[in-house]
Amino acid sequence: MKSILEQLEERRNAACAGGGVERLKKQHAKGKLTARERLELLLDENSFEEYDMFVEHRCTDFGMGDNKIPGDGVVTGQGTINGRLVYVFAKDFTVMGGSLSLAHAEKICKVQDMSLKNGAPIIGLFDSGGARIQEGVDALGGYAEVFQRNVLASGVIPQISVIMGPCAGGDVYSPAMTDFIFMVRDTSYLYVTGPDVVKTVTNEVVSHEELGGASMHAKVSGVVEGTFEDDFEALVQVRRLIDFLPSSNREKPPVRPSFDRHERIEKSLDQLIPDNPNTPYDMKELLEKVADEGDLFEIMPTFGANIITAFGRLEGKTVGFVANQPMVLAGVLDIDASKKAARFVRFCDAFDIPLVTFVDVPGFLPGTKQESGGLIKHGAKLLFAYAEATVPKVTVITRKAYGGAYDVMASKHLRGDLNYAWPTAEIAVMGAKGAVEIIFRSEANDPEKIAERTREYEDNFANPFVAARRGYIDDVIMPRNTRGRIIAALRTLQKKQLKNPWKKHDNIPL
Ligand code: HXC
């Protein structure tokens, strides 16, 4: 009996050793943790239960029959984050570069199936050289099995991917279909084909970092939702994010005890809007002063920074904040901002997270670059997302709400539940200068007349009361009371019932 027990221990030790001491040292030398070390940091202490540690690949080609390592390059299982169940898989780069064999894919599929069945988030940690080249079509089939499950789970359970090393070829598309992708700076890269293939096909010489580094994806491509300094920071932040999210679309997000008074008055907000309507101010200050304890988890902080998307809490309950940022491009809506916010709004709607929108938007960004880039279709994404959302929607217009962007930003007309404005709000088709130039073109050579017309336009439209008189704004509120008013609104909306007409699925402008 004893020897059988010892054998089990030996087998476990062999699996835990992964690709061996030398490869493990190499992993550490690159500034990366191993798969098991990562899971230890991600999950609550002693909560990890591993599955399939004895699984081996079944490939016999290219001498692979003699090259088997139990676990086959991915560590999978379940654990808890602050006491809540999550499913995990972590690619082990020390085993054949974390490459994906059919057996490796089957392990991932198993945790995907369990997370969907049991309604718990799934977190994948990526560090892999892509398809196990020796396995050929079996590896390709394995990937597609994973992709199919990503799609079925989308909108049912939160899916999070963290890129912590190479992530190339077939490995990129599973993260791409999850809700959030994070990258570790300097040690990770994410691309469909690497620099060698790029050189062969296009003759372009490019580095790993330029082609798929964290900073490129976080600032230019918008493929990832955030980047972190190292493995440790990434994993701690994923734990923080999980605390904001429901386990599935069958549950409400967790409620965290809050010591922040709901009616907290923030007198400083009365001075937030500068006298000059063209002077920017930091919208983040408003978010921080409204959210419980100023605690926010920003999504895509460096991409499309003219709009802010962030999770926060009000009375301990998660809300999704969407806010134009006057500090960047005057808070205009462009292609990047529209795509970014649309995806965030859809995530919140899918997971029953109320939307709180702060509006200070001068319109859509004009220009050939935007139009030829498809601003119409991309801007429509945000419009579509807000219009189809049935979660509670509370909107506060702080300053400008001009043109189509007024409509888009969770206006009353798109089923905004409670729409407030600060006294500084200006709700109009466009700013006074542009409007006067168009409607009084014949007086363009008379600066005095133009100044008078501008004043007249401002008096008529540069305020919230035209909209308030029509019921498009439910109330004009004092900036200092914003937190209390939003919380009061959300309380009344807790049992909101609103359903869209039955359909197989919608046809959002992709
Ligand atoms: C099998 C692989 C592998 C792979 C790496 N290894 N990638 N084994 N299949 N795809 C093995 C190496 O042989 C090596 O084994 C170990 O992992 C570490 O790899 P190194 O190259 O020594 O590491 P490093 O120098 O850090 O380079 C990492 C790398 C490189 C850039 C990821 O390994 C690489 O370019 N790999 C191939 C990437 C690729 O083209 N993958 C296929 C994509 S096609 P030893 O025994 O020496 O430790 C694809 C199509 C799927 O995925 C599409 C589905 C939709």
Boltz pocket constraint, residues with backbone or C-beta under 6 A from the ligand:
constraints:
  - pocket:
      binder: B
      contacts: [[A, 23], [A, 93], [A, 94], [A, 95], [A, 96], [A, 97], [A, 98], [A, 99], [A, 128], [A, 129], [A, 130], [A, 131], [A, 132], [A, 133], [A, 134], [A, 139], [A, 140], [A, 143], [A, 166], [A, 168], [A, 169], [A, 170], [A, 171], [A, 173], [A, 192], [A, 194]]
      max_distance: 6.0
